[in-house]
Amino acid sequence: MFESLSIDGWPLLLLLSGIAGSGLFAWGVRGHFVGDKTPGAMQVVVALSSVGIAVFLFDLWETSVTDWRAATGFCLHLLAIALFGWAVLATRRNRPAMAFAGDRPDHVFRSGPYATIRHPFYTAYLLFWLGCAIATSSLILFLVFLSLAVLYTIAALGEERNFSRSAISDEYEAFRKATGFFWPKLRLARR
């Protein structure tokens, strides 16, 4: 019964990074982002994330994860955690609203990861869930990843719409043209 209890090497690192990442993201919902109440769509994100982490932990417990999958998942988790932390540092003095809050923004973040991408928090979440899905090769986790990717995209587009309706719309438009949505823009050398 407890044969699969022995977890070491890459699977152990993957387990630790999965717990650390999900814990950090859970802290962000209450400890970093601003909001009086949790919007309905954000509650769906929290529920999907809870299901996702439960499936991830169950799969690590019950199945044998290959080293290359575990290493890939671990590296994606580390990237996600580092990006999330960097975005928290860049926004700690003027914390952003919770996703789906619908607030009109009054500030454009330009430091840290915001120098190259407009939505680094969502990128961090995408990297994390992709790492979970690749590591376990779970169909459920791929569906969680895809569902959350859709929700993060909807949230990001809504935030951009809020910027376009705000007093800083011109400033944001210039920022939008210079940066990537979830990934840095590729700049091809011109001759």
N, C-alpha and C positions, 0 to 999 in steps of 0.2 A: 504494500500500500504506500509506503513512504520511499519507494525507490527513486521517484522523480524529485525527492526533496533535496538531493545533492545537486546544487547549482554552483558552478564555478567557472572561471575564465570569462569569456565573452558573454555568455548568458547571465552571469552574475552582474557584470558591468551594465548590461542592458536592463536588468531588473532595477538596479540602483538608479540609472538615468531615467527610467520610466517613472519611478516613484518621485524622484526629484523634480522632473519636468511637470508632472501633473500636479504636484504639491505647489510648485511655484506659480503655475497658471491659476490654480484655485485661490492662492493668496492674492493674485492680481485682481481678481473679480471684486474682492472685498477690501483689500489693503491698498490698492493703487488707483484704480479707476474710480471716477466720481459719479455718483448717482444716488438719488433718494430711494429708488426702488429698482428692482431688476425687471427690465422689459420682457414681455412674453417671448420674443424671439431669442433673447439671451437665455431665458430659462430652457428653451429647446437646445441651445448650444451646451448648456451645463448638463442637461440630461443625456445628450448624445456623448459628451465627454465622459460622463460617469459610466455609461454602458461600455464605451471604448476602453477605458482603463480596466474595467472589470474583465472584459474579454481578453485584453492584453495579458493581465496577470494570470488568468486561468490558462491561456495558451502557453505561457512560460512554464507553468506548473505541470501541465498535462502532456505537452508535446516536446519533442526534441528539436531545438532550434539549431540549425547549422551555424558554424562559426562565422562564415562570410555574411550570412543574414544578420546574425547578432552584432557583428562588427559594424555593418552598414547602419543598422538601426541605432546602435550606440553613438556612432559619429553624427548621424542626423539629430539625435537627441541633444548631443553636446552643442551642435550649431544652433539648435532652437533655444536652448537654455542661455547660451552666450548672447544671441541676438535679443532675446527677451530682456535679459539683464541690462544690456546696452541701451535698449529703448526705455527701460524704466529710469536709468540714470539720466537720459536725455530729457525726460518728461517729469522728473521728480519735483521740480519747482512750480510747475503749472500742469497738474495732472489732467489727463484727458478724460472725457466722459466715457461711460460704459458703452459698449456696442449697442446699437439700436436705440439709444436714448433720444435721438432726434434733436439734440441741442444745437444751437447756432454757435459755431466756433468763433473765438475772438483772438486766436493765436495760431501762427503757422510754425510748427517745429522744423528747424533746419539743421540742428546739430546731431551728432551721433549717427545712427543708421539713417536718420531722416535726410542726411545729405545726399543719399542715393536712392532711397525708396520711400514712398509715401505711407505705407502701411506695414511697418516692420513687426508690429505685434501679430498681425494676421499671418505674416510670413513665418514667424517663429512657430505658431500653432500648426501651420501646414507642414513645416519640416518635421515637427514632433510626430504628428499623426502618420505622415508618410513613413517615418522610421518605424513606428509600431507595426504598420501594415506590411512593410518589407520584411521586417525581422521575423514575424510570425507566419507570413504568407496566408493570413486569415482572410477569407472572403468577407466576413463581418467587419473586420477592421478596414478593409479597402472600401466598403460601403460607408462606414463611419467617416473615413477620410474624405471621400467624394461628397458626402452630405455636408460635412463641415466646410469643405472648400466652397460649396455653393453658398452656404450661409455667410461665410466670411466675405465672399465677393459681394453679396447683397448688402452686407453691413458697410463695406468699404465704399461701394457706389452711393449708398445713402449718405454717408459722411461727405463724400465729394459733392453731392447735390446740396447738402447743407452749407458747405463752403461757398458754392456758387451763388447762394442766396444771402450770404452774409456781407457785412461791411468790408470784409477783407477779400472779397472775391477776386479782385485784380491781382493782389499779391499771391493768392493761392493759384491762380491760373498760370502765373509765371513759374511758380514752384512746380506745378503739375507738368509743365512742358519740359522741365529740366530733370525730372526724376522718374523712376519706374514705378509701376503700380505695386506689385508684390516683389519684383526682382529688379535689380539695377538695369538701367537702359544700356544697351550695347552701343558703344560709340565707335563707328568705323572710321578709320583714318582717312582723311580726305587729302587728295593730292593737289 
